[in-house]
Amino acid sequence: MNSMILLDGSPLSGVTRAMFESVQRSCPQARLAQFTALDLARISAQPDFTSRFSGGGLFVLWFDGLTPADVVLLGSGVLDKTLPHALVLASMDTAWRTRLLADSAPATAPARTVLLEYATCISVPFAMTPRERGYLRATGYPVSKGIAESIVGGENLVKHYHRGAGTAPEGHRLVQAAIDARRCGIHRPLSEDELYRLWRARGNHAGSRTLFERALDWAGTVPQGASTGLLYRAAGGASPHWRVLAYAAGADDGDHDHKPRPLSDQQWNEVAQVLPEAGDQYNLGIAAHLHGRSDIATTALTQAARAAGSDGPAADAAATALHLLRANGTR
């Protein structure tokens, strides 16, 4: 059996960079492939799954930014099929890992098996050492609390986000809606149409497409002192889909002494209504459970389970989680 190595840290702690540098230094000839947990679950169910690892050499599978639902899925048989053939590297926000370990419900037990038995967990520190601070100053970067935060300009982006509430309210509303989708457990990139629908659900306006495009332009603009926008194109700019800066989502969660912004039932329901696909509903349902939103969790998992046959892994995992939550007294 190969290992699973899980790097956990707060957003912009440099987890992705640490992973790539470790692979290049330790096993430069390895075959590295990036997956989502749902993709791997689908592939692992196929009869020719093991043939994908033919040809010799070390295979390394990389999961960037696991959601709680991803970890439950990996612990529900997917890792058992994968680890005989490949080393698994993954990253996860510390806040999600903490919530999973603090939970005691049978529905999330597979995730705790992953975290406590399968994975070697390595916490990536956020704060810089004096040497790292000196290096950044020498290379001309602004020095904040963390390395990646300094390089990206995380604090400047959060200030830009907060100022937008008064200076660019529609752009601020768009970023807030995208942040809340991530805080509800949905980490995947979002299409422009999905962002438009999230923005419309959040605002009290007619939903003008021109107004939305101006909002998206503001959200994607790189402000002074930063190297990215609050929203940015996925896949290094090559994708038509958009990601939201996870550091801004962390700020709304209260990371690094920022004032937390609570998620209301209305905001959970907006995300659930706009993103009805089984995979999104499964992710949202597990995240809602971890936040103590049992009604929302039950509704989302029920919605996901209805897709049985069309989206097997997500629907099956949702049906199992729903059964366990109900058996354990959650309604």
C-alpha positions in Angstrom: 0.0 0.0 0.0 1.1 3.5 -0.7 0.6 6.4 1.6 -1.8 9.3 1.8 -0.2 12.6 2.8 -2.6 15.4 3.8 -1.3 18.9 4.0 -3.6 21.2 6.1 -3.4 24.9 6.5 -5.3 28.1 6.3 -5.9 29.6 2.9 -2.8 31.2 1.4 -0.5 29.3 3.7 1.4 28.0 0.6 0.1 24.4 0.7 0.0 23.9 -3.1 3.6 25.2 -3.5 4.8 23.0 -0.7 3.3 20.0 -2.3 4.8 20.6 -5.8 8.3 21.3 -4.3 8.1 18.2 -2.2 7.3 16.0 -5.2 10.0 17.6 -7.4 12.6 17.2 -4.7 11.7 13.7 -3.4 10.4 11.9 -6.5 11.1 13.9 -9.6 10.3 11.0 -12.0 6.8 10.5 -10.5 3.7 10.7 -12.7 1.6 13.5 -11.2 -2.1 13.8 -11.9 -4.7 16.1 -10.4 -8.1 14.7 -9.6 -11.3 15.6 -7.8 -12.6 13.1 -5.3 -15.8 12.6 -7.4 -13.7 12.0 -10.5 -11.6 9.4 -8.8 -14.7 7.7 -7.3 -16.2 7.4 -10.8 -13.0 6.1 -12.3 -12.3 3.6 -9.5 -15.7 2.0 -10.2 -14.7 1.2 -13.8 -13.5 -2.3 -14.7 -10.2 -1.0 -16.2 -9.3 1.1 -13.2 -6.0 -0.7 -12.5 -4.9 -0.5 -16.1 -4.5 3.3 -15.7 -1.5 2.7 -13.5 0.4 0.4 -15.9 3.8 1.3 -17.3 5.8 1.3 -14.0 7.1 4.1 -11.9 5.4 6.0 -9.1 2.0 7.5 -9.6 1.0 10.5 -7.5 -2.6 11.7 -7.4 -3.1 15.2 -6.1 -6.3 16.6 -4.6 -6.2 20.4 -4.0 -8.6 21.8 -1.5 -10.6 18.8 -0.3 -14.1 19.5 0.9 -15.6 17.7 3.9 -17.8 15.6 1.6 -14.7 14.7 -0.5 -13.0 13.2 2.6 -16.1 11.2 3.5 -16.2 9.9 -0.1 -12.5 9.0 -0.1 -13.0 7.1 3.1 -16.0 5.1 1.7 -13.9 2.7 -0.3 -12.2 5.0 -2.8 -8.8 5.1 -1.0 -8.9 1.3 -0.5 -9.0 0.9 -4.3 -6.4 3.6 -5.0 -3.6 3.3 -2.5 -2.4 -0.1 -3.9 -1.6 1.7 -7.1 -0.7 5.3 -6.3 0.5 7.7 -3.7 -2.2 10.2 -2.7 -1.3 13.8 -1.8 -4.1 16.2 -0.7 -4.7 19.5 0.9 -7.5 20.7 3.1 -8.4 23.9 5.0 -7.6 23.5 8.7 -11.1 24.8 9.6 -12.8 21.9 7.7 -10.4 19.3 9.2 -11.2 20.6 12.7 -14.9 20.4 12.2 -14.7 16.8 10.9 -12.6 15.7 13.8 -14.9 17.4 16.3 -18.0 15.7 14.8 -19.2 12.4 16.1 -22.0 11.5 13.6 -21.7 8.1 11.8 -22.4 9.9 8.5 -18.9 11.5 8.7 -17.1 8.6 10.2 -15.4 7.6 6.9 -13.8 11.0 6.9 -12.4 10.6 10.4 -11.0 7.2 9.4 -9.1 9.0 6.6 -7.8 11.7 8.9 -6.9 9.5 11.8 -5.9 6.2 10.1 -5.1 6.6 6.4 -3.5 10.0 6.2 -0.2 11.3 7.4 -1.3 14.8 8.3 1.2 17.7 8.0 0.2 21.1 9.2 1.7 23.9 7.0 2.4 26.9 9.1 1.0 30.3 8.1 3.4 32.7 9.8 6.8 33.3 8.3 10.2 32.8 9.9 12.5 35.8 10.1 14.6 34.4 7.3 11.5 34.2 5.0 10.5 37.8 5.9 14.0 38.9 5.0 13.8 37.1 1.7 10.5 38.7 0.7 11.8 42.2 1.7 14.9 41.6 -0.4 12.9 40.6 -3.5 10.5 43.5 -3.2 7.3 41.8 -2.0 5.2 43.4 0.7 5.6 41.5 4.0 2.4 40.3 5.6 1.9 37.4 8.0 2.4 34.6 5.6 4.5 33.8 2.5 1.8 33.1 0.0 -0.4 35.8 1.5 2.4 38.3 1.0 3.1 37.2 -2.6 -0.6 37.3 -3.6 -1.4 40.4 -1.5 -4.0 38.7 0.5 -4.6 41.5 3.0 -4.8 44.1 0.3 -7.4 41.9 -1.5 -9.5 41.6 1.7 -9.4 45.4 2.2 -10.4 45.8 -1.4 -13.3 43.4 -0.8 -14.5 45.2 2.3 -14.2 48.6 0.7 -16.3 47.4 -2.2 -19.4 47.3 0.0 -19.5 51.1 -0.3 -17.6 51.7 -3.6 -18.8 48.8 -5.8 -21.8 47.2 -4.1 -22.8 45.0 -7.0 -19.2 43.6 -7.3 -19.0 43.2 -3.5 -22.3 41.3 -3.6 -21.0 39.0 -6.4 -17.8 38.2 -4.5 -19.8 37.6 -1.3 -22.1 35.2 -3.1 -19.1 33.2 -4.5 -17.5 33.2 -1.1 -20.6 31.8 0.5 -20.8 29.0 -2.1 -17.3 28.0 -1.0 -18.2 28.3 2.7 -21.2 26.0 2.0 -18.7 23.3 1.0 -18.6 23.8 -2.8 -15.0 24.4 -3.8 -15.1 23.8 -7.5 -14.7 26.6 -10.1 -18.0 28.3 -11.1 -19.2 29.1 -14.6 -20.1 32.7 -15.4 -23.8 31.7 -15.6 -23.6 30.1 -12.1 -22.0 33.3 -10.8 -24.8 35.3 -12.5 -27.5 33.2 -10.9 -25.8 33.4 -7.4 -25.6 37.2 -7.8 -29.2 37.5 -8.9 -30.4 35.4 -5.9 -28.4 37.6 -3.6 -29.5 41.1 -4.8 -32.6 43.2 -4.8 -32.4 44.3 -8.5 -33.7 43.4 -11.9 -30.7 41.2 -12.7 -29.4 43.3 -15.5 -26.7 41.3 -17.4 -24.8 44.6 -18.0 -24.8 45.3 -14.3 -23.5 41.8 -13.6 -20.7 42.1 -16.2 -19.6 45.3 -14.5 -19.7 43.5 -11.1 -17.6 40.7 -12.6 -15.1 43.1 -14.1 -14.6 44.7 -10.6 -14.3 41.3 -8.9 -11.7 40.1 -11.4 -9.6 43.3 -11.4 -6.2 43.1 -9.8 -6.1 45.9 -7.2 -2.9 47.8 -6.2 -0.7 45.7 -4.0 -2.1 42.3 -5.2 -1.3 39.8 -7.9 -4.8 38.5 -8.5 -8.4 39.5 -8.4 -10.9 38.4 -5.8 -12.3 36.2 -8.6 -9.9 34.7 -11.1 -9.9 32.2 -13.9 -9.2 28.6 -12.9 -6.4 26.5 -14.4 -3.9 29.3 -14.3 -6.2 31.5 -16.4 -6.9 28.9 -19.1 -10.4 28.0 -17.9 -13.6 29.8 -18.6 -14.7 29.1 -15.1 -13.9 31.3 -12.0 -12.5 30.6 -8.6 -13.0 32.9 -5.6 -10.0 33.8 -3.4 -10.1 31.2 -0.6 -8.3 33.7 1.7 -11.3 36.1 1.4 -13.6 33.2 2.3 -11.3 32.5 5.3 -11.5 36.1 6.4 -15.3 35.9 6.4 -14.9 32.7 8.5 -12.9 34.7 11.0 -9.4 33.6 10.1 -6.4 35.7 11.2 -8.4 38.0 13.5 -10.9 39.1 10.8 -14.5 39.7 11.9 -16.5 36.6 11.0 -19.6 37.0 8.9 -22.3 34.5 9.8 -24.0 32.4 7.2 -27.8 32.6 7.5 -30.3 30.0 6.5 -31.2 32.2 3.6 -27.7 32.2 2.3 -27.4 28.4 2.6 -30.8 28.1 0.8 -29.7 30.5 -2.0 -26.6 28.3 -2.8 -28.7 25.1 -2.6 -31.3 26.5 -5.1 -28.8 27.9 -7.6 -26.5 24.8 -7.6 -28.9 21.8 -7.7 -26.5 19.2 -9.2 -26.0 16.1 -7.1 -22.3 16.7 -6.5 -23.0 20.2 -5.2 -25.9 19.1 -3.1 -23.8 16.4 -1.6 -21.0 18.8 -0.7 -23.5 21.3 0.7 -25.3 18.7 2.7 -22.2 17.4 4.5 -21.0 21.0 5.1 -24.4 22.0 6.5 -24.3 19.1 8.9 -20.9 20.2 10.2 -22.3 23.7 10.8 -25.3 22.3 12.7 -27.8 23.1 10.0 -29.6 19.7 10.1 -32.7 20.7 8.1 -30.6 22.1 5.3 -28.3 19.1 5.4 -31.3 16.7 5.1 -32.9 18.6 2.3 -29.6 18.8 0.3 -28.7 15.2 0.8 -32.2 14.1 -0.2 -31.9 16.2 -3.4 -28.5 14.6 -4.2 -29.8 11.1 -3.5 -32.5 11.5 -6.1 -29.9 11.5 -8.8 -29.1 7.9 -8.3 -28.2 6.3 -11.6 -27.2 9.5 -13.3 -24.4 10.6 -10.9 -23.5 7.5 -9.0 -20.8 8.4 -6.5 -22.4 11.6 -5.3 -25.9 10.2 -5.2 -24.9 7.0 -3.5 -22.7 8.8 -0.9 -25.6 11.3 -0.2 -28.1 8.4 0.2 -25.8 6.7 2.7 -25.1 9.9 4.7 -28.8 10.7 4.7 -29.7 7.2 6.1 -27.1 7.5 8.8 -28.2 11.0 9.8 -31.8 9.9 10.1 -30.8 6.7 12.0 -28.8 8.9 14.4 -31.7 11.1 15.1 -31.2 14.0 12.6 -34.4 15.0 10.8 
